[in-house]
Amino acid sequence: MRRSEGEADEAAVDAVLTASRTLIAVATQSLGTAAEETTIAQYRALVVLASRGPQRMVDLAAALDVTPSTAGRMCDRLVRKGLIRRHRGRADRRAVRVSITDAGRVVVDHATQRRRVLIAGILNRLPSRQQEAVAAAMQVFAAAAGEIPDGQWPAALPDAAGPLVPTMPQPEHAGNEGR
């Protein structure tokens, strides 16, 4: 059966779905002791902030594909844990921005180091040619998803909005986004 242009190949979907279970397991294992305090969703927020720099709350919500209220509750928890900070730009005090703290960056860096070891252990089971094929396919897949390669993450987190004004942590909201 022929598929039309832009339609995903079912075998490709099945293969990526199967591989995603392994990648989720690796992601969970890579959090190590941080997993006790940080959910996968919260960790993803930290990665977005580490890889893209400070974000307006609405942009973070869009990057995470959640509602702004869900992103707000998640950020409330991350602020209390000291992993992100919330602030307003002096130029536009209505826009709430969030950025990763040094402690949040440590969580991301440690998880990334552990993830590298776990992934290398899996790849070591494959011959060189298959490792190269996996790498090429994953690069294309990650680019299609809009993921930013680690080597392109900002070293220092610039904030184009100018000087920042810290905001007070928001009260806890009801919800089940995770603690």
Contacts in CASP RR format, 6 or more apart in sequence:
PFRMAT RR
TARGET T0000
AUTHOR 0000-0000-0000
METHOD contacts of the structure
MODEL  1
MRRSEGEADEAAVDAVLTASRTLIAVATQSLGTAAEETTIAQYRALVVLA
SRGPQRMVDLAAALDVTPSTAGRMCDRLVRKGLIRRHRGRADRRAVRVSI
TDAGRVVVDHATQRRRVLIAGILNRLPSRQQEAVAAAMQVFAAAAGEIPD
GQWPAALPDAAGPLVPTMPQPEHAGNEGR
3 9 0 8 1.000
16 141 0 8 1.000
22 122 0 8 1.000
24 40 0 8 1.000
26 115 0 8 1.000
26 118 0 8 1.000
26 119 0 8 1.000
26 122 0 8 1.000
27 40 0 8 1.000
27 43 0 8 1.000
27 115 0 8 1.000
28 35 0 8 1.000
28 40 0 8 1.000
29 114 0 8 1.000
29 118 0 8 1.000
30 111 0 8 1.000
30 112 0 8 1.000
30 114 0 8 1.000
30 115 0 8 1.000
30 118 0 8 1.000
31 38 0 8 1.000
31 40 0 8 1.000
31 43 0 8 1.000
31 107 0 8 1.000
31 111 0 8 1.000
31 114 0 8 1.000
32 111 0 8 1.000
32 114 0 8 1.000
34 43 0 8 1.000
34 107 0 8 1.000
34 110 0 8 1.000
34 111 0 8 1.000
37 81 0 8 1.000
38 46 0 8 1.000
38 81 0 8 1.000
38 83 0 8 1.000
38 107 0 8 1.000
39 177 0 8 1.000
39 178 0 8 1.000
39 179 0 8 1.000
41 64 0 8 1.000
41 66 0 8 1.000
41 74 0 8 1.000
41 177 0 8 1.000
41 178 0 8 1.000
42 74 0 8 1.000
42 77 0 8 1.000
42 78 0 8 1.000
42 83 0 8 1.000
42 178 0 8 1.000
43 107 0 8 1.000
43 108 0 8 1.000
43 111 0 8 1.000
44 64 0 8 1.000
45 60 0 8 1.000
45 64 0 8 1.000
45 71 0 8 1.000
45 74 0 8 1.000
45 75 0 8 1.000
45 78 0 8 1.000
45 84 0 8 1.000
46 78 0 8 1.000
46 83 0 8 1.000
46 84 0 8 1.000
46 100 0 8 1.000
46 104 0 8 1.000
46 107 0 8 1.000
46 108 0 8 1.000
47 108 0 8 1.000
48 55 0 8 1.000
48 60 0 8 1.000
48 63 0 8 1.000
48 64 0 8 1.000
49 55 0 8 1.000
49 60 0 8 1.000
49 84 0 8 1.000
49 98 0 8 1.000
49 99 0 8 1.000
49 100 0 8 1.000
49 157 0 8 1.000
50 100 0 8 1.000
50 104 0 8 1.000
50 105 0 8 1.000
50 108 0 8 1.000
50 153 0 8 1.000
51 147 0 8 1.000
51 148 0 8 1.000
51 150 0 8 1.000
51 152 0 8 1.000
51 153 0 8 1.000
51 154 0 8 1.000
52 63 0 8 1.000
52 148 0 8 1.000
52 154 0 8 1.000
53 99 0 8 1.000
53 100 0 8 1.000
53 154 0 8 1.000
53 157 0 8 1.000
53 158 0 8 1.000
53 159 0 8 1.000
54 97 0 8 1.000
54 98 0 8 1.000
54 99 0 8 1.000
54 157 0 8 1.000
54 158 0 8 1.000
54 159 0 8 1.000
54 161 0 8 1.000
55 63 0 8 1.000
55 97 0 8 1.000
55 98 0 8 1.000
55 99 0 8 1.000
56 95 0 8 1.000
56 96 0 8 1.000
56 97 0 8 1.000
57 68 0 8 1.000
57 71 0 8 1.000
57 72 0 8 1.000
57 75 0 8 1.000
57 86 0 8 1.000
57 96 0 8 1.000
57 97 0 8 1.000
57 98 0 8 1.000
58 68 0 8 1.000
60 71 0 8 1.000
60 75 0 8 1.000
60 98 0 8 1.000
61 67 0 8 1.000
61 68 0 8 1.000
61 70 0 8 1.000
61 71 0 8 1.000
61 72 0 8 1.000
64 70 0 8 1.000
64 71 0 8 1.000
64 74 0 8 1.000
66 74 0 8 1.000
66 177 0 8 1.000
69 173 0 8 1.000
70 177 0 8 1.000
72 170 0 8 1.000
72 173 0 8 1.000
73 172 0 8 1.000
73 173 0 8 1.000
73 175 0 8 1.000
73 177 0 8 1.000
74 177 0 8 1.000
74 178 0 8 1.000
75 84 0 8 1.000
75 86 0 8 1.000
75 98 0 8 1.000
75 170 0 8 1.000
76 169 0 8 1.000
76 170 0 8 1.000
76 171 0 8 1.000
76 172 0 8 1.000
76 173 0 8 1.000
77 177 0 8 1.000
77 178 0 8 1.000
77 179 0 8 1.000
78 84 0 8 1.000
78 98 0 8 1.000
79 85 0 8 1.000
79 86 0 8 1.000
79 169 0 8 1.000
79 170 0 8 1.000
80 169 0 8 1.000
81 103 0 8 1.000
82 101 0 8 1.000
82 103 0 8 1.000
82 104 0 8 1.000
83 100 0 8 1.000
83 101 0 8 1.000
83 103 0 8 1.000
83 104 0 8 1.000
83 107 0 8 1.000
84 98 0 8 1.000
84 99 0 8 1.000
84 100 0 8 1.000
84 101 0 8 1.000
84 104 0 8 1.000
85 98 0 8 1.000
85 99 0 8 1.000
85 101 0 8 1.000
85 166 0 8 1.000
86 96 0 8 1.000
86 97 0 8 1.000
86 98 0 8 1.000
86 166 0 8 1.000
86 167 0 8 1.000
86 169 0 8 1.000
86 170 0 8 1.000
87 96 0 8 1.000
87 97 0 8 1.000
87 98 0 8 1.000
87 99 0 8 1.000
87 164 0 8 1.000
87 165 0 8 1.000
87 166 0 8 1.000
87 167 0 8 1.000
88 94 0 8 1.000
88 95 0 8 1.000
88 96 0 8 1.000
88 97 0 8 1.000
88 164 0 8 1.000
88 165 0 8 1.000
88 167 0 8 1.000
89 95 0 8 1.000
89 97 0 8 1.000
89 161 0 8 1.000
89 162 0 8 1.000
89 163 0 8 1.000
89 164 0 8 1.000
89 165 0 8 1.000
90 161 0 8 1.000
90 162 0 8 1.000
90 163 0 8 1.000
90 164 0 8 1.000
90 165 0 8 1.000
91 161 0 8 1.000
91 162 0 8 1.000
92 161 0 8 1.000
93 165 0 8 1.000
95 161 0 8 1.000
96 167 0 8 1.000
97 159 0 8 1.000
97 161 0 8 1.000
97 164 0 8 1.000
99 157 0 8 1.000
99 159 0 8 1.000
100 108 0 8 1.000
100 157 0 8 1.000
112 150 0 8 1.000
123 131 0 8 1.000
123 134 0 8 1.000
126 134 0 8 1.000
139 149 0 8 1.000
142 149 0 8 1.000
END
